[in-house]
């Protein structure tokens, strides 16, 4: 019987704080997700339950929890996506869920009040503004899912080339154990790794059996394996990809795929809104 993910974002405040303490006061998002899952003793079904597109409910609600705790000055994050406990957070064992929510809502209202009191144009700016924004990623993934399978393979080929791979080929041969292409990744023009990849353009989660089959197919043919998908990877798949004693396989899920395309400006343009401000004192003193 499938178990659903029933925790609300505020139910995750204290498990998230505990997770960071367990991880040495700082962690990546994936490390936090795994640690919270262990603290709550979540089932595989609840961990893998999809919220929307390639984002799980656990990931989505933890994003809300992180940002509330950031506003509450318990957490801080770097530009490299690493989250850490602040000095206040390090001294905090747990928080009152309702107090955190009330405080953040109050801060939000105060900030909106300041903007309107300055007679600026009213802006809808609340906690969701600081939430890691999955909406553009979802739109991009939906667009990619509409292209043909061979177009997706070529997109993966272009992405790998832009990331520094050379001699990237799409093979796409039938009965090849899921290997869709290959390439070479060079480090400092000295070391080179032969890599085979699999491109999975579909909605849903990639299972651990897919990882095992792919590893079997790449055996003796490459130094590294890479699977790219517009979906997500189950918890079991992630563990299988890094299992001790087995050839490690790197994984890029839908959200990471979207982020890479954004970083490389592949199929995406980023528009900065220009804001013009008048300086009256300049004209008075001219």
C-alpha positions in Angstrom: 0.0 0.0 0.0 1.5 3.4 -1.0 2.2 5.9 1.7 1.6 9.6 1.1 3.8 12.5 2.2 1.6 14.1 4.9 4.0 16.6 6.5 3.2 20.3 6.0 6.0 22.8 5.5 5.9 24.0 9.1 6.0 20.4 10.4 9.5 20.3 8.8 10.9 23.3 10.7 12.4 21.3 13.6 13.4 18.2 11.6 15.3 20.6 9.3 17.1 22.3 12.2 18.0 18.9 13.6 19.2 17.7 10.2 21.6 20.6 9.9 22.9 20.0 13.3 23.5 16.4 12.5 25.4 17.4 9.3 27.7 19.8 11.0 25.6 23.0 10.8 25.7 23.2 7.0 24.6 21.1 4.1 23.5 21.0 0.5 19.8 20.7 -0.4 20.2 17.0 -1.3 22.0 16.2 2.0 19.2 18.0 4.0 16.5 16.0 2.2 18.1 12.7 2.9 18.8 13.6 6.6 15.2 14.8 7.1 13.9 11.6 5.5 15.9 9.6 8.0 14.9 11.7 11.0 11.2 11.3 10.1 11.7 7.6 9.1 9.9 8.3 5.8 8.9 5.4 3.6 10.2 5.2 0.0 6.8 6.0 -1.3 6.3 9.2 0.6 9.9 10.3 -0.2 9.3 9.7 -3.9 5.8 11.2 -4.1 5.8 13.9 -6.8 4.4 17.4 -6.1 4.5 18.6 -9.7 6.7 17.8 -12.7 10.1 16.6 -11.4 9.8 18.1 -7.9 8.9 15.9 -5.0 6.6 17.0 -2.2 9.5 16.6 0.3 11.7 18.9 -1.8 8.9 21.5 -2.3 7.8 21.7 1.3 11.4 21.7 2.6 12.0 24.7 0.3 9.2 26.6 2.1 10.5 25.5 5.5 14.0 26.7 4.6 12.8 30.1 3.5 10.6 30.6 6.6 13.6 29.7 8.8 15.8 32.1 6.8 13.3 34.9 7.5 13.3 33.9 11.1 17.1 34.2 11.1 17.7 30.6 11.9 19.2 29.7 8.5 21.3 31.4 5.9 22.3 30.4 2.4 25.2 31.0 0.0 25.2 31.7 -3.7 26.5 28.1 -4.2 23.3 26.6 -2.8 24.7 25.6 0.6 22.5 26.3 3.6 23.8 26.8 7.2 22.6 27.5 10.7 23.2 31.1 11.8 24.6 31.9 15.2 21.1 32.1 16.4 20.3 28.8 14.7 23.3 27.1 16.3 21.9 28.1 19.8 18.4 27.0 18.9 17.3 23.4 19.7 13.8 23.8 18.3 11.2 26.5 17.4 7.5 27.0 17.9 5.9 26.5 14.5 3.1 29.0 15.1 5.5 31.7 16.4 7.7 31.3 13.3 4.8 31.7 11.0 3.4 34.7 12.8 6.7 36.4 12.9 7.4 35.9 9.2 3.9 37.1 8.2 4.4 40.2 10.4 7.7 40.9 8.8 6.2 40.5 5.4 3.3 42.9 6.1 5.8 45.5 7.5 7.9 45.3 4.4 4.8 45.8 2.2 3.7 48.7 4.4 7.1 50.4 4.0 6.9 50.2 0.2 3.4 51.7 0.0 4.2 54.4 2.5 7.0 55.6 0.2 4.3 56.0 -2.5 5.9 53.5 -4.7 3.8 51.3 -7.0 2.2 48.6 -4.9 4.0 45.3 -5.2 2.8 41.9 -4.3 5.9 40.8 -2.4 5.5 38.1 0.2 7.2 34.9 1.4 6.6 33.2 -1.9 9.0 35.7 -3.5 11.9 34.1 -1.5 10.8 30.6 -2.1 13.0 28.8 -4.5 11.0 29.3 -7.7 10.1 26.0 -9.4 7.6 27.6 -11.8 10.0 28.5 -14.7 11.6 25.1 -14.4 8.3 23.3 -14.7 7.4 25.4 -17.8 10.8 24.5 -19.3 10.4 20.8 -18.6 6.9 20.8 -20.1 8.4 22.4 -23.3 11.2 19.8 -23.5 8.7 16.9 -23.0 6.9 18.0 -26.2 10.0 17.6 -28.5 10.8 14.3 -30.2 13.0 11.7 -28.5 15.8 12.2 -31.0 15.6 16.0 -30.5 16.0 15.4 -26.7 19.1 13.3 -27.4 20.5 16.1 -29.5 19.7 18.6 -26.7 21.6 16.4 -24.2 24.5 16.2 -26.7 24.6 20.1 -27.0 24.4 20.4 -23.2 27.3 18.1 -22.7 29.4 19.9 -25.3 28.6 23.2 -23.6 29.7 21.7 -20.3 33.1 20.8 -21.7 32.7 17.3 -23.1 34.4 16.6 -26.4 33.7 13.9 -29.1 30.1 13.7 -28.0 28.1 11.3 -30.1 24.5 10.2 -30.0 24.4 6.5 -30.8 20.9 5.6 -29.9 21.3 2.0 -31.1 18.5 -0.4 -30.2 19.2 -3.1 -27.6 22.3 -1.2 -26.3 21.3 -1.4 -22.7 20.0 2.1 -22.6 23.2 3.8 -23.8 22.1 6.8 -25.9 25.5 8.4 -26.4 29.1 8.8 -25.4 31.7 11.5 -25.0 35.0 12.4 -23.4 35.5 14.7 -20.5 39.0 16.2 -20.1 40.4 17.7 -16.9 43.2 20.2 -17.4 44.0 18.8 -20.8 45.8 16.0 -19.0 43.3 13.5 -17.7 40.4 12.3 -19.7 37.4 10.2 -18.8 35.3 8.2 -21.3 31.6 8.8 -20.4 28.4 7.1 -21.7 25.0 8.7 -21.1 21.4 7.9 -21.2 18.7 10.5 -21.9 15.3 9.8 -20.5 12.6 12.3 -21.6 9.6 11.4 -19.6 7.4 12.3 -16.7 7.9 10.3 -13.5 10.8 8.8 -11.5 13.7 6.8 -12.7 14.0 3.6 -10.6 17.0 1.8 -9.2 16.6 -1.1 -11.8 17.3 1.5 -14.5 20.5 2.4 -12.8 21.6 -1.3 -12.5 20.7 -2.0 -16.1 22.7 1.0 -17.3 25.7 0.1 -15.2 25.7 -3.4 -16.7 25.6 -2.0 -20.2 28.4 0.4 -19.6 30.7 -2.2 -18.0 34.1 -2.2 -19.7 33.0 0.5 -22.2 33.5 3.7 -20.2 35.0 5.2 -17.0 31.9 7.0 -16.0 28.1 6.9 -16.6 25.6 9.8 -16.7 21.8 9.7 -16.8 19.8 12.8 -17.7 16.1 12.9 -17.2 13.2 15.4 -17.3 11.7 13.5 -14.4 13.2 12.7 -11.0 15.2 9.9 -9.4 13.8 7.7 -6.6 15.6 7.6 -3.4 16.6 4.0 -4.2 18.0 5.1 -7.6 20.2 7.7 -6.0 21.5 5.2 -3.5 22.2 2.6 -6.3 24.0 5.3 -8.3 26.6 5.8 -5.5 26.6 2.3 -4.0 29.9 1.2 -2.5 31.9 -1.2 -4.7 30.0 -0.3 -7.9 30.9 2.1 -10.7 29.4 5.4 -9.7 26.8 6.9 -12.0 26.1 10.7 -12.1 22.5 11.8 -12.2 20.9 15.0 -13.5 17.1 15.3 -12.8 14.6 17.6 -14.4 15.2 20.6 -12.1 19.0 20.3 -12.4 18.7 19.9 -16.2 16.7 23.1 -16.3 19.3 24.9 -14.2 22.1 23.9 -16.5 20.2 25.1 -19.5 19.6 28.4 -17.7 23.3 28.8 -16.8 24.3 28.2 -20.4 21.5 30.3 -21.9 20.4 27.3 -24.0 16.8 28.0 -25.1 16.4 30.6 -22.3 16.8 34.3 -22.2 17.0 36.2 -18.9 15.6 39.7 -18.9 16.6 42.2 -16.3 13.9 44.8 -15.5 15.3 48.3 -15.9 14.3 50.7 -13.1 14.9 54.4 -13.7 15.2 56.7 -10.7 15.2 60.5 -10.9 17.7 62.4 -8.7 16.1 65.9 -8.0 19.2 67.1 -6.1 21.3 66.8 -9.3 19.1 69.3 -11.1 19.0 71.6 -8.0 22.8 71.8 -7.8 23.6 72.0 -11.5 
